[in-house]
Amino acid sequence: LKCVTEPRCYQILASALLASSIREHLQLAEGLISCSDQPVVTTVKPSSVAPTPSSSLRPRSTSPNKGRRSSLPPITYRIPFDVSVRLVVEATREYFNSAASLGDNDMILARECLSLIKADSDPVHAEFNLIEAVGLLNRFSVAILPLQVRLSTDRLGLVQSCIKASPMAYKQSTELLHLGHCLTSATSTKP
């Protein structure tokens, strides 16, 4: 029988953490993924992996965070950058697609997921642009679900909707041009 490989297990764990809707889990996922395209070298001393008997016998603090120690060993494996980007973008799309509005907690989680990737990445930029486009549409009083923006076949028609929804929108040509840029540069995010 063929078992699941260790790298695949880390990918599954990172994907589950990213999709968990819990901010603390996003921070844990950050420890598994490669946040930049630079190679990461990590080393772990064997003594730091196993808890010592004296530390395991110490009483726990009553404060939820004070004195808390992780019983898990440090992670020495990092998911490759290209796979990390794919996992982050997949989680971001799920959050974005399920968000009811710009201020929805899922939209905040989508931004936080994307911010885990520090290096330049076209798929990450495209998702950031789509989120920014939803914010611009909101400023122009265009009521539309984020998923509707993603699935729109005529994204530039949304710019026209801004002009119709806000009579003075033509005076904000810079924002309208930026909206058009965000909507067209995010075309690669269509499912």
Salt bridges, closest charged atoms under 4 A:
GLU30 OE2 - LYS118 NZ 3.95
GLU90 OE2 - ARG86 NH1 3.19
GLU112 OE2 - ARG23 NE 2.84
ASP120 OD1 - HIS125 NE2 3.43
GLU127 OE2 - ARG93 NE 3.02
GLU127 OE1 - ARG150 NH2 2.92
GLU132 OE2 - HIS178 NE2 2.46
GLU175 OE1 - ARG139 NH1 3.67
